[in-house]
Amino acid sequence: MASVAQPSAPPLRPGTGEELPAVQRYFEVSLYLLISTGMVSILSTGKLDLFSTAAASALLGWKGLRIWQARGPELSVRAATGMVLAYFLFFPADLWLFSRNLAADAPNPPLYAALLSTIHLLLFATIIRLYSARTRRDHAFLAVLAVASILASAILTVSTGFLIALAMFLVLSVSTFVAMELRRSAVGAASPPLEPGSPMARRLNRALGLTSALVAVSVLAAGVVIFFVIPRFTAGYLSAFNLQRGVATGFSDSVELGVIANIKKSTALVMRIRVDGDPARAAQVHWRGIVLTNFDGKRWFTPQQEQAVLRPGPDGTYALRSGALPPGDFYPLRYTVFMEPIGTPAIFIAPHPDSLRGRFGDDIPSPRGLPPRNFLLVDRTGSIFNASPNNRPIRYDGASRLPLIPPLRLRQASRDYPAAIRDTYLQLPPLDPRIHQLALQITAQADTPYDKATAIEKYLTSHYSYTLDLTGPLAKDPLANFLFVRRAGHCEYFASAMTVLLRATGVPARYAAGFLPGEYNDLGQDYIVRESDAHAWVEVYFPEYGWIPFDPTPAGGEKRHGLADRLALYWDWFQLTWGEWVINYDFSHQLTLTRDVGRSTRSWNDRLRDSYRRNQAAAMRKILDLDRRIEASPYFLPGALFLLAALLLGLRGRALIRYAVARWSLRARRGGNLTAGLAALEYTELLRLLEKRGWKKSPSQTPLEFAAAISAPEISAPVAELTEMYQSARFGHHPAPAGQMASLLRSVRDLLRGRRGSPR
């Protein structure tokens, strides 16, 4: 017996088993995207070294190209196993040498080195398994590695970019695991394979993608509800993993000239500041972080000193002793700071602070069960420091008294400086003699300390230029080189020059460092402060008023305001919201949210109730007014009749017109022969009369069959005769008197009127 030829099955990839090609293709692409999302979320944190980032990105991209070309595994199982075992031999060197060097600036180098080396191992194992995966077990292991990657990314960062990666990862994980189950169920199935690219395969892909998106959205929605409902208490258990040195070198107790120039070249975010009331009040505020007292010719520093411990009061507020300004000489400023991890313990505040309120310190209970270290340190310059470096985002509220003192009052200020002020803030190292001569020259016409400060400030602003480009050999005396040779520099040089020139004339002054106000974002209603806004200025002492800031640095370049900058403001607003309501979300935020929701709900209810009452009253007034107008109008009755007629025509217009035309036609042709059209009209009227009495013609019946089905003898005879006349005139073209058919129809109508009850 000859064998029957079977249709050839689509080719299967070696090592994949009996699987549906379309589902297999969908699964491979979905799994690759899942792994890519996990790896990219790690690489985008910026915490890995350049080599690991570049190598992993290149290998991941190359594998994506291979999958697009439907190529098989590149590595054998034996080669992949050997490479993983070899990496385990390399792991100790990575842990104690390479990763340890990368983690040298972290608060906990051993812990951070262990984390980095483990992530290196995770990336290596993922790449090797991706290039050698053949079996379902390999694919399942790759999915587990992808989950581990997104968890590692969650440890390394809490940025808004992680939110996007997490959302994509949820969609792809649902898609991947659904496709994995479809592959498993398809093994050994009797149904024919589903070809890739076929209409059925495309519909399956759309269904899987839509299902994955809906499930992921549902999971995110449920997670959001759980996140905001369950009480939250912050704990910085992962804060030791942060590697954010950044601007720390510019805000320590010893700063060399030129350090801030390196910071100002970066646009990394430092903090966001919201101001209560009019934001323009903070447009010129200098956010002070540190104050340095001594200068040795090349660097500013503060000698070792004992710092006072400042603990919060019962309400969590830190009361600061900044010296009270006379009433009318200041305006109050309340603000909220959202500070990023910048690796320095300095707390940035507005001048003349009154109080602070926030969660500082480690917030981690001690091993002995003691309360967390939630306190601040204050030195004799008034600089405020956290108990530990700011290695995690923190939020705090502040209140300050910004000086608003007329120049006349400052000119009249006393020159009787306390001994502590003279001893500390008139200190000078051996200087180039030209510096003293320049100070005397600038202040020759100035009689008061205020006039001397303004004269030096104006001289530096107008006679020197601002630049961050200070290339060339280092000068032995950088300050003299700035004043007499280069005549250009950045804020450090201007602040140092003014402080030294003031001290040379006997006016107490000090070097202050912090940040300029930054860029105002009208979307988030906050100031965006970046590392490029790092700044140094001068504070001059006036006995009755304390330290008053002066800024001798000329203005730098103007910031651009293009489309990209506007989009950046939108992104920054989103990051601000993310940091406030996700990263810093705790029990106090939950109480605030609950209170706001309750207040908003009551407000909406009141508004809806008031709006309903107003609209109801307005509607009643309009109805009563319309009723009075209608009653007084002479057109009311004719208009009502016209509307009724129009309504009747609208509901039964066609039937009435058709009936009227038929009656008129019959009456007009009563004396002539019966035509096919008139016969059809008469027969239609007959069917209508019979249907009223219960005899309804079925669409499957012929006219003669319907006439024969009527059992009533007194009615069946005229109906049969009328039906024959209709058939003859309609289809036989035999002329007949029109009046005869009209008489038969009247007879049927009279007989039906005389019958009472149902047809038999």
Residue pairs with C-beta under 8 A, 6 or more apart in sequence:
7 192
9 192
9 193
10 21
10 193
10 195
11 21
12 18
12 19
12 21
13 24
13 72
14 72
14 134
15 72
15 73
15 134
15 135
16 24
16 134
17 136
17 187
18 186
18 187
18 188
19 183
19 186
19 187
20 182
20 183
20 186
20 189
20 193
20 194
21 193
21 194
21 195
21 196
22 193
22 194
22 195
22 196
22 197
22 198
22 200
22 201
22 204
22 205
23 179
23 182
23 183
23 186
23 194
23 204
24 183
25 70
25 196
26 179
26 204
26 205
26 208
27 139
27 176
27 179
27 180
27 182
27 183
28 67
29 67
30 172
30 175
30 176
30 179
31 139
31 142
31 143
31 146
31 176
31 179
31 180
32 63
32 64
32 67
32 130
33 172
34 143
34 146
34 169
34 172
34 173
34 175
34 176
35 60
35 126
35 130
35 142
35 145
35 146
35 149
36 60
36 64
37 146
37 150
37 165
37 168
37 169
37 172
38 126
38 145
38 146
38 147
38 148
38 149
38 150
38 153
38 169
39 56
39 60
39 123
39 126
39 146
39 149
40 60
40 165
41 149
41 150
41 153
41 161
41 162
41 165
41 166
41 169
42 48
42 119
42 123
42 149
42 152
42 153
42 156
43 53
43 56
43 57
44 161
44 165
45 153
45 156
45 157
45 159
47 116
47 156
47 157
47 243
48 116
48 119
48 120
49 98
49 102
52 120
52 123
56 123
56 127
59 127
59 131
60 127
60 130
63 127
63 130
63 131
66 74
73 131
73 132
73 133
73 134
74 131
74 132
75 83
75 128
75 131
75 132
76 132
77 132
77 134
79 132
80 128
80 129
80 131
80 132
83 128
84 124
84 125
84 128
87 121
87 124
87 125
91 117
91 121
94 117
94 120
94 121
95 113
95 114
95 117
96 113
98 117
99 112
99 113
99 114
99 116
99 117
99 120
100 109
100 110
100 113
102 113
102 116
102 243
103 109
103 110
103 112
103 113
103 116
103 243
105 243
105 245
105 343
106 112
106 240
106 241
106 242
106 243
107 239
107 240
107 242
107 388
107 389
107 391
108 240
108 241
111 240
111 241
112 240
112 241
112 243
115 155
115 156
115 241
118 152
119 152
119 156
122 145
122 148
122 149
122 152
123 149
125 145
126 142
126 145
126 146
126 149
129 138
129 141
129 142
129 145
130 142
132 138
133 139
133 142
136 180
136 183
136 184
139 180
140 180
143 173
143 176
143 177
143 180
146 169
146 173
147 173
150 165
150 166
150 169
153 162
153 165
154 162
154 166
155 238
155 241
156 241
158 393
158 582
158 583
159 575
159 578
160 571
160 574
160 575
160 578
163 578
163 582
167 216
167 220
170 216
170 219
170 220
171 212
171 213
171 216
172 212
173 216
174 211
174 212
174 215
174 216
175 208
175 209
175 211
175 212
178 208
178 211
178 212
179 208
194 200
194 201
194 204
195 201
227 582
227 585
228 585
228 590
228 593
231 587
231 590
232 585
232 586
232 587
232 589
232 590
233 586
233 587
234 359
234 363
234 584
234 586
235 363
235 364
236 362
236 363
236 364
236 391
236 392
237 364
239 341
239 362
239 391
239 392
240 391
242 341
242 391
242 392
244 340
244 341
244 342
244 343
244 391
245 343
246 263
246 266
246 268
246 270
246 342
246 343
246 531
247 263
247 270
247 342
247 343
247 344
247 531
247 534
248 342
248 343
248 344
248 389
249 255
249 259
249 262
249 263
250 259
250 260
250 263
250 513
250 534
251 289
251 290
251 344
251 346
251 513
251 514
252 290
252 344
253 290
253 292
253 301
253 302
254 292
254 299
254 300
254 301
254 302
255 292
255 299
255 300
255 301
255 492
255 513
256 298
256 299
257 298
257 299
257 300
257 478
257 479
257 492
257 493
257 496
258 470
258 478
258 492
259 492
260 490
260 491
260 492
260 513
260 534
260 535
260 536
261 468
261 470
261 490
261 492
263 531
263 532
263 534
264 468
264 490
264 491
264 531
264 532
264 533
264 534
265 468
265 532
266 530
266 531
266 532
267 530
267 531
267 532
268 530
268 531
269 340
269 528
269 529
269 530
269 531
269 572
269 575
270 339
270 340
270 342
270 515
270 529
270 530
270 531
270 533
270 534
271 287
271 337
271 338
271 339
271 340
271 348
271 515
271 529
272 337
272 338
272 524
272 526
272 527
272 528
272 529
272 572
272 576
272 579
273 282
273 287
273 335
273 336
273 337
273 338
273 517
273 518
273 526
273 527
273 529
274 335
274 336
274 338
274 525
274 526
274 527
275 281
275 282
275 333
275 334
275 335
275 527
276 333
276 334
276 335
277 334
279 520
279 525
279 527
281 331
281 333
281 402
282 333
282 335
282 350
282 517
282 527
283 517
283 520
284 517
285 333
285 350
285 351
285 402
285 517
286 351
286 512
286 514
286 515
286 516
286 517
286 535
286 537
286 549
286 551
287 348
287 349
287 350
287 514
287 515
287 516
287 517
287 529
288 348
288 349
288 350
288 351
288 383
288 512
288 513
288 514
289 344
289 346
289 347
289 348
289 383
289 513
289 514
289 515
290 302
290 346
290 381
290 383
290 512
290 513
290 514
291 302
291 381
291 382
291 383
291 510
291 511
291 512
291 513
291 539
292 300
292 301
292 302
292 381
292 510
292 511
292 512
292 513
293 300
293 301
293 302
293 303
293 381
293 424
293 425
293 427
293 510
293 511
294 300
294 301
294 302
294 303
294 427
295 427
295 428
295 429
295 496
295 499
295 500
295 511
296 429
297 429
297 430
297 431
297 477
297 478
297 479
298 478
300 496
300 511
302 379
302 381
305 379
305 380
307 377
307 378
307 379
307 385
308 377
308 378
308 379
309 375
309 376
309 377
310 318
310 319
310 320
310 375
310 376
310 377
310 378
310 384
311 318
311 374
311 375
311 376
312 318
312 357
312 374
312 375
313 319
315 357
316 357
317 355
317 356
317 357
318 355
318 356
318 357
318 376
319 354
319 355
320 353
320 354
320 355
320 356
320 378
320 384
322 352
322 353
322 354
322 382
322 400
322 401
322 546
323 352
323 546
324 401
325 352
325 401
325 403
325 405
325 545
325 546
326 544
326 545
328 404
329 403
329 404
329 405
329 409
329 545
330 352
330 401
330 402
330 403
330 404
330 405
331 401
331 402
331 404
332 354
332 399
332 400
332 401
332 402
333 350
333 399
333 400
333 401
333 402
334 397
334 398
334 399
335 350
335 397
335 398
335 399
335 400
336 395
336 396
336 397
336 398
337 348
337 395
337 396
337 397
337 398
338 393
338 395
338 526
338 576
338 579
338 580
338 584
339 348
339 390
339 393
339 394
339 395
339 396
340 393
341 390
341 391
341 392
341 393
342 390
343 389
343 390
343 391
344 389
344 390
345 377
345 385
345 386
345 387
345 388
345 389
345 390
346 383
346 384
346 385
346 386
346 390
347 356
347 360
347 376
347 384
347 385
347 386
347 396
348 514
348 515
349 356
349 384
349 398
349 400
350 398
350 400
350 402
351 400
351 401
351 402
351 403
351 547
351 549
352 400
352 401
352 402
352 403
352 546
353 384
353 398
353 399
353 400
354 399
354 400
354 401
355 398
355 399
356 376
356 384
356 396
356 397
356 398
356 399
357 396
357 397
357 398
358 394
358 395
358 396
358 397
359 374
359 394
359 395
359 396
360 374
360 375
360 376
360 386
360 387
360 394
360 396
361 372
361 373
361 374
361 375
361 386
361 387
361 388
362 372
362 373
362 374
362 387
362 388
363 372
363 374
364 372
364 373
365 371
365 372
366 372
366 373
373 387
373 388
374 387
375 387
376 384
376 385
376 386
376 387
377 384
377 385
377 386
377 387
378 384
378 385
379 385
381 510
382 547
386 394
393 579
393 583
393 584
394 584
395 580
395 584
403 545
403 548
403 549
405 545
405 548
407 450
407 454
409 545
410 448
410 450
410 542
410 545
410 548
411 448
411 450
411 451
412 448
413 448
413 449
413 450
413 542
413 543
413 544
413 545
414 542
414 543
414 544
415 449
415 543
416 543
417 508
417 541
417 543
418 543
421 508
421 541
422 508
424 508
425 503
425 508
425 509
425 510
425 541
426 503
426 506
426 508
427 503
428 500
428 503
428 504
431 479
431 480
431 500
431 504
432 477
432 479
432 480
432 484
434 480
434 483
434 484
435 479
435 480
435 483
435 500
435 501
435 504
436 504
438 483
438 501
439 456
439 500
439 501
439 502
439 504
439 505
440 504
440 505
442 452
442 455
442 456
442 459
442 501
443 451
443 452
443 455
443 456
443 505
445 451
445 455
446 452
446 454
446 455
449 507
449 540
449 542
450 540
450 542
452 502
452 505
452 507
453 498
453 502
453 507
453 509
453 538
453 540
453 550
454 550
456 498
456 501
456 502
456 552
457 498
457 538
457 550
457 551
457 552
460 494
460 497
460 498
460 552
460 553
461 552
461 553
461 554
463 487
464 482
464 487
464 488
464 489
464 494
464 554
465 487
465 488
465 554
466 488
466 489
466 490
466 491
466 494
466 553
466 554
466 555
466 556
467 488
467 489
467 490
468 490
470 486
470 489
470 490
475 481
475 485
478 493
479 493
479 496
479 497
479 500
482 488
482 489
482 493
482 497
483 497
490 553
491 534
491 535
491 536
491 537
491 553
492 536
494 536
494 552
494 553
494 554
495 511
495 512
495 513
495 536
495 537
495 538
495 552
495 553
496 511
496 536
497 552
498 509
498 538
498 550
498 552
499 509
499 510
499 511
499 538
502 508
502 509
502 538
502 540
503 509
507 540
507 541
508 540
508 541
509 538
509 539
509 540
509 541
510 538
510 539
510 541
510 547
511 536
511 538
512 536
512 537
512 538
512 539
512 549
513 534
513 535
513 536
513 537
514 534
514 535
515 529
515 533
515 534
515 535
516 529
516 533
516 535
517 527
517 529
517 533
518 527
518 528
518 529
518 530
518 533
519 527
519 528
519 530
519 559
520 526
520 527
520 528
521 527
521 528
521 569
521 572
521 573
521 576
522 569
523 569
523 570
523 572
523 573
524 569
524 572
524 573
524 576
524 577
526 576
528 569
528 572
535 551
535 553
536 553
537 549
537 550
537 551
537 552
537 553
538 549
538 550
538 551
538 552
539 547
539 548
539 549
539 550
540 547
540 548
540 550
541 547
541 548
542 548
559 565
580 589
581 589
581 593
630 636
648 656
649 656
662 681
662 682
662 684
662 685
665 677
665 678
665 681
666 678
666 681
666 682
666 738
666 742
669 675
669 678
669 738
670 738
670 739
670 742
671 738
671 739
672 737
672 738
673 735
673 736
673 737
673 738
674 725
674 729
674 735
674 736
674 737
674 738
674 740
674 741
675 729
675 738
676 729
676 730
676 733
678 729
678 738
678 741
679 725
679 726
679 729
679 730
679 741
680 726
680 730
682 722
682 726
682 741
682 742
682 745
683 703
683 722
683 723
683 726
683 730
685 745
686 719
686 722
686 723
686 745
686 748
687 697
689 748
689 749
689 752
690 696
690 697
690 710
690 719
690 748
690 752
691 697
692 752
693 752
693 755
693 759
694 758
694 759
695 706
695 709
695 710
695 759
697 703
697 706
698 706
701 709
703 723
703 726
703 727
704 723
704 724
704 727
706 723
707 716
707 719
707 720
707 723
708 716
708 720
710 716
710 719
710 759
711 759
711 760
712 755
712 759
712 760
714 751
715 748
715 751
715 752
715 755
718 744
718 747
718 748
718 751
719 748
721 744
722 741
722 744
722 745
722 748
725 736
725 740
725 741
725 744
726 741
728 734
728 736
729 735
729 736
729 741
